Amino acid sequence: MSSTIDFTALKQRLRETWMAGDFGVIASYNIKLGEQFVSRINIGPGMKVLDVACGTGNTTMPAARAGAAVTGVDIAPNLLEQARSRASQEGLSVQFDEGDAETLPYPDASFDLVLSMFGAMFAPRPEVVAAELLRVCRPGGAIAMGNWTPAGFTGKLFKTTARHVPPPPGVPPPVLWGDEATVRQRFGSRVSKLTCTPQIAEFRYDAPPAGVVQLFRRYFGPTQTAFAKLDPAGQAALAADLESVWAQANEAKDGTTFVQNEYLEVHAVRS
């Protein structure tokens, strides 16, 4: 089915989607999450690390602080500019490149560790992504991913949005990267060890659910793009449904929003 998809056009739309809004605002709420993720990986000085779909650098920065030689790659140049600025402010030496998770611009076996947190999971061809992550990782090296799960909160948000704005036909849902059986199938015999551990991301916002929807609508490219495809009535319906999902999951009682969001942490060793 994927053979009928114009992937060049799809990639351009994806790039524009992630460049829309200001993802740095959304990412700023998840800085600790990236630090926690990296702290569970054995990163030491001199290790060559690649952060795929690095965004504004939430996992890149802590890896660089650990003394690794880190490269970040992302499809959206405006996010890379923010990442470069963050690295510069911290005095960290990080290489940031514009590139695509499905065609990584690096030779085979270039890295000791390949990371991707809530990043490579959004590329449209997961089997190509898996092959690329493995290709640029040296034999015996590690791959670590953080991926939202189908049953978790982000999975529910994606499902809700998809009812109003259907995703491109023939492209697997990104949250399948958060399903252990699917991950095992995608990496197959090309990894010698694979562990998948459910983790919780805590989302805290100083606004009620309706305010959080507005925050994402303004700053998060995929949400902004989804709303832009709808007429005013459709936008109102999508906003109401998203507010309902946030409100049902909200554990805060003080007018703010606190949601526990499941993701799957994947650690693999390249064969």
C-alpha positions as CSV (number, residue, x, y, z in Angstrom):
1,M,0.0,0.0,0.0
2,S,2.9,2.4,0.9
3,S,4.1,2.1,-2.7
4,T,1.2,4.4,-3.8
5,I,2.2,7.2,-1.3
6,D,4.2,10.1,-2.6
7,F,6.8,10.1,0.3
8,T,8.6,13.2,-1.0
9,A,5.4,15.3,-0.7
10,L,4.5,13.6,2.6
11,K,8.0,14.4,4.1
12,Q,7.7,18.0,3.1
13,R,4.3,18.2,4.8
14,L,5.8,16.6,7.9
15,R,8.7,19.0,7.9
16,E,6.3,21.9,7.7
17,T,4.1,20.5,10.5
18,W,7.1,20.2,12.9
19,M,8.2,23.7,11.9
20,A,4.8,25.2,12.6
21,G,4.1,26.8,16.0
22,D,7.0,26.8,18.4
23,F,7.8,23.3,19.6
24,G,10.4,24.8,21.9
25,V,7.6,26.0,24.2
26,I,6.1,22.5,24.4
27,A,9.5,20.9,24.8
28,S,10.4,23.2,27.7
29,Y,7.8,21.3,29.9
30,N,9.6,18.0,29.3
31,I,13.2,19.0,30.0
32,K,13.4,16.8,33.2
33,L,11.9,13.9,31.3
34,G,14.8,14.0,28.8
35,E,17.3,14.1,31.7
36,Q,15.6,11.1,33.4
37,F,15.6,9.1,30.2
38,V,19.3,9.8,29.6
39,S,20.2,9.0,33.2
40,R,19.0,5.4,32.7
41,I,21.5,4.9,29.9
42,N,25.1,4.2,30.5
43,I,26.7,7.2,28.7
44,G,30.4,8.0,29.4
45,P,33.1,10.4,28.2
46,G,34.2,9.9,24.6
47,M,31.2,7.9,23.6
48,K,29.9,8.7,20.1
49,V,26.1,9.4,20.5
50,L,23.5,10.2,17.9
51,D,20.2,11.8,18.9
52,V,17.7,11.2,16.1
53,A,14.8,13.7,15.7
54,C,16.5,15.6,18.5
55,G,14.1,18.6,18.3
56,T,15.3,21.4,20.6
57,G,17.7,19.1,22.4
58,N,16.0,17.7,25.5
59,T,18.0,14.4,25.3
60,T,21.0,15.9,23.4
61,M,21.9,18.2,26.2
62,P,22.1,15.7,29.1
63,A,24.1,13.3,26.8
64,A,26.6,16.0,26.1
65,R,26.8,16.9,29.8
66,A,27.8,13.3,30.4
67,G,30.9,13.9,28.3
68,A,29.8,12.1,25.1
69,A,30.6,13.3,21.6
70,V,27.0,14.1,20.6
71,T,25.4,14.7,17.2
72,G,21.7,15.8,17.0
73,V,19.8,15.4,13.8
74,D,16.3,16.7,13.0
75,I,14.0,17.4,10.0
76,A,13.1,20.9,11.2
77,P,15.8,23.6,10.9
78,N,14.0,26.0,13.3
79,L,14.2,23.4,16.1
80,L,17.9,22.8,15.4
81,E,18.5,26.6,15.8
82,Q,16.9,26.5,19.2
83,A,19.0,23.4,20.1
84,R,22.2,25.1,18.9
85,S,21.4,28.1,21.1
86,R,20.8,25.9,24.1
87,A,24.1,24.1,23.6
88,S,25.9,27.4,23.2
89,Q,24.4,28.9,26.3
90,E,25.7,25.9,28.3
91,G,29.1,25.9,26.6
92,L,28.5,22.4,25.2
93,S,30.1,21.3,22.0
94,V,27.3,19.5,20.0
95,Q,27.0,19.0,16.2
96,F,23.5,19.6,14.9
97,D,22.5,18.5,11.4
98,E,19.4,18.8,9.4
99,G,18.4,15.3,8.3
100,D,15.7,12.7,8.1
101,A,15.4,9.6,10.4
102,E,14.7,7.5,7.3
103,T,17.9,8.6,5.5
104,L,20.4,9.4,8.2
105,P,23.4,11.3,6.7
106,Y,26.1,9.2,8.5
107,P,28.2,6.2,7.5
108,D,27.5,2.7,8.8
109,A,28.5,1.9,12.4
110,S,29.3,5.6,13.2
111,F,27.9,5.7,16.7
112,D,28.2,3.8,20.0
113,L,24.7,4.8,21.0
114,V,21.7,5.9,19.0
115,L,18.9,7.8,20.9
116,S,15.4,8.9,20.0
117,M,12.8,10.1,22.5
118,F,9.4,10.9,21.0
119,G,11.1,11.6,17.7
120,A,11.9,8.8,15.2
121,M,8.5,7.3,16.1
122,F,6.9,10.0,13.9
123,A,8.6,9.1,10.7
124,P,6.1,7.5,8.3
125,R,8.1,4.3,7.4
126,P,8.9,2.5,10.7
127,E,10.7,-0.4,9.0
128,V,13.0,2.1,7.2
129,V,13.6,3.9,10.5
130,A,14.5,0.7,12.3
131,A,17.0,-0.2,9.6
132,E,18.6,3.2,9.7
133,L,18.9,3.3,13.5
134,L,20.6,-0.1,13.3
135,R,22.8,0.8,10.3
136,V,24.5,3.8,12.0
137,C,25.0,2.0,15.3
138,R,28.2,-0.1,15.6
139,P,27.8,-3.8,16.3
140,G,27.6,-4.2,20.1
141,G,26.4,-0.6,20.4
142,A,23.1,0.5,21.9
143,I,19.8,1.9,20.7
144,A,17.5,3.7,23.1
145,M,14.0,5.0,22.3
146,G,11.2,6.6,24.3
147,N,7.9,6.0,22.4
148,W,4.3,7.0,23.4
149,T,2.1,3.9,23.8
150,P,-1.3,3.3,22.1
151,A,-3.1,3.0,25.4
152,G,-1.4,5.9,27.1
153,F,-2.6,9.5,27.3
154,T,-0.8,10.7,24.1
155,G,-2.2,7.7,22.3
156,K,-5.7,8.8,23.3
157,L,-5.0,12.4,22.1
158,F,-3.8,11.1,18.7
159,K,-6.9,8.9,18.3
160,T,-9.2,11.8,19.1
161,T,-7.5,14.1,16.6
162,A,-7.5,11.3,14.0
163,R,-11.3,11.1,14.2
164,H,-11.5,14.8,13.1
165,V,-8.4,14.9,10.8
166,P,-7.6,11.4,9.4
167,P,-3.9,10.7,9.1
168,P,-2.4,9.9,5.7
169,P,-3.7,6.5,4.4
170,G,-1.1,3.7,4.5
171,V,1.1,5.2,7.2
172,P,1.2,3.2,10.5
173,P,0.2,5.0,13.7
174,P,3.3,6.4,15.4
175,V,2.2,4.9,18.7
176,L,2.8,1.4,17.4
177,W,6.4,2.1,18.4
178,G,5.1,2.0,21.9
179,D,3.8,-1.6,21.5
180,E,6.5,-4.1,22.6
181,A,5.5,-6.9,20.2
182,T,5.7,-4.4,17.3
183,V,9.1,-3.1,18.4
184,R,10.4,-6.7,18.6
185,Q,9.1,-7.4,15.2
186,R,10.7,-4.3,13.7
187,F,14.2,-4.9,15.1
188,G,14.0,-8.7,14.8
189,S,17.3,-10.7,14.8
190,R,19.3,-7.5,14.1
191,V,19.5,-6.9,17.9
192,S,21.1,-9.4,20.4
193,K,19.2,-8.0,23.4
194,L,16.0,-6.0,23.7
195,T,14.2,-4.7,26.8
196,C,11.0,-2.7,26.8
197,T,10.0,-1.0,30.1
198,P,6.8,1.1,30.5
199,Q,7.6,4.5,32.0
200,I,5.4,7.5,33.1
201,A,5.9,11.0,31.9
202,E,4.3,13.6,34.2
203,F,2.7,16.5,32.4
204,R,2.2,19.6,34.5
205,Y,0.7,22.8,33.3
206,D,-0.4,26.0,35.2
207,A,-3.7,26.1,33.3
208,P,-6.9,24.1,33.3
209,P,-7.4,21.6,30.4
210,A,-9.0,24.1,28.1
211,G,-5.9,26.3,28.5
212,V,-3.6,23.4,27.8
213,V,-5.5,22.7,24.6
214,Q,-5.0,26.3,23.6
215,L,-1.3,26.1,24.5
216,F,-0.9,23.0,22.1
217,R,-3.0,24.6,19.5
218,R,-0.8,27.7,19.5
219,Y,2.7,26.1,19.8
220,F,2.6,22.4,18.9
221,G,2.9,22.0,15.2
222,P,0.9,18.8,14.7
223,T,-2.0,20.3,16.7
224,Q,-1.8,23.6,15.0
225,T,-1.8,21.9,11.6
226,A,-4.8,19.7,12.5
227,F,-6.9,22.7,13.5
228,A,-5.9,24.5,10.3
229,K,-7.5,21.7,8.2
230,L,-10.9,22.3,9.7
231,D,-13.6,24.9,9.3
232,P,-14.7,26.9,12.4
233,A,-17.3,24.3,13.4
234,G,-14.8,21.5,13.0
235,Q,-12.3,23.4,15.0
236,A,-14.8,23.9,17.8
237,A,-15.7,20.2,17.8
238,L,-12.0,19.1,17.9
239,A,-11.2,21.6,20.7
240,A,-14.2,20.3,22.8
241,D,-13.1,16.6,22.3
242,L,-9.5,17.4,23.2
243,E,-10.5,19.3,26.3
244,S,-12.6,16.3,27.3
245,V,-9.6,14.0,27.0
246,W,-7.4,16.3,29.1
247,A,-10.2,16.8,31.7
248,Q,-10.8,13.1,32.1
249,A,-7.1,12.4,32.7
250,N,-6.5,15.5,34.8
251,E,-5.5,14.6,38.4
252,A,-5.2,18.2,39.6
253,K,-7.9,19.8,41.7
254,D,-6.6,23.3,41.9
255,G,-7.4,24.7,38.4
256,T,-4.1,23.4,36.9
257,T,-3.5,20.2,34.9
258,F,-1.5,17.2,35.9
259,V,-1.6,14.1,33.7
260,Q,0.4,10.8,33.9
261,N,1.4,9.8,30.4
262,E,2.7,6.3,29.6
263,Y,5.6,5.7,27.2
264,L,7.7,2.7,26.4
265,E,11.4,2.8,27.0
266,V,13.2,0.6,24.5
267,H,16.9,-0.5,25.1
268,A,18.4,-2.6,22.3
269,V,21.9,-4.0,21.7
270,R,22.9,-4.1,18.0
271,S,23.9,-7.6,16.8
